[in-house]
Amino acid sequence: MSAATLPADANLCRNCGAPAPGAFCPSCGQETDTRLPTLRQFMRDATGRLISWDGRLRRTLFALVAKPGFLTREYFDGRRRRYVRPTRLFLAMSVILFAVLRLTAGTIPFDERTIIADEPAKANRSPTVPRPRGIPADATSASTVGSPSVEASSGERFGISIDKDLNFVVSGSRNLFADQLRARLDRFNHLPKVEKGEQISAGMLRYGPYAMFVLLPAFAWLQQISYLGRGRRYPGRPRRYVEHLVYAAHIHTFLFLTVMVAILAPWAWLNWLLAAWVVYYLLRAKHEIYRGPYWGAALRGFFVLVVYAILFAFATIGLVFAAILWR
């Protein structure tokens, strides 16, 4: 039956024009009640699209925190409708974590103690800038990046160093990339030390969620590498990359929650309990998902931890430069 032959009082979808007698259009899925929502309905729809603020959220968080590996196993077994999806949960909790950090974290004290980590005998020495050939020794004491005294000759290798005034100095031949980098670093170098710390702190918290979004697939990739082979002995062990990615999303989300609790309730006894629960949780969750002996899981976990710590350090350095260059 076409729309022209339907009764005048028939309900039609405002989106596709198909008959829609119920609350939703059977053709395109849009709701048939097109009245403007109230403020409460609007906010509920906005947050619900991201993380579903209903019984599923409470059920998901309880299973995630209290039952190591249970939520991941439920996802593998196909029981997914009753829980929040791993990617939504990971993204929402990472955003909330960095929002909490922004409200509670202080400014990085940008001084010599922040930059120089040396033995006590050298603690009072100032870092020196490598002096290019043909440049007088006193010329390297300049505190601005763009000055001709710190520009290297065309044969010098590209590099970035820090002078005694905690300014970033770009050395190397002149080219478009180096000149743009010098210009951006020069703006940062002219700031007072307090403002430098504020800019770095704000930038790291701003770009932190993006860094975690990059580190998540890296963690899943490390998990897959650490469990290559031995599939016949443990047929239920995750084999595909996406399975490791689901496990990584749940583990990271659990760690986000524990960090938030430690920040918002900074009691010493609670922190010790959280630390003990994190260690037990990680071992138990890994055993629940990957099976095998605990000592094997510990060795593989140590490999993943070391490589992931290196990647995390590089990501932190990247966040610092992102905070400086893209204000």
Order of alpha helices (4+ residues) and beta strands (2+ residues): alpha-alpha-alpha-alpha-alpha-beta-beta-alpha-alpha-alpha-alpha-alpha
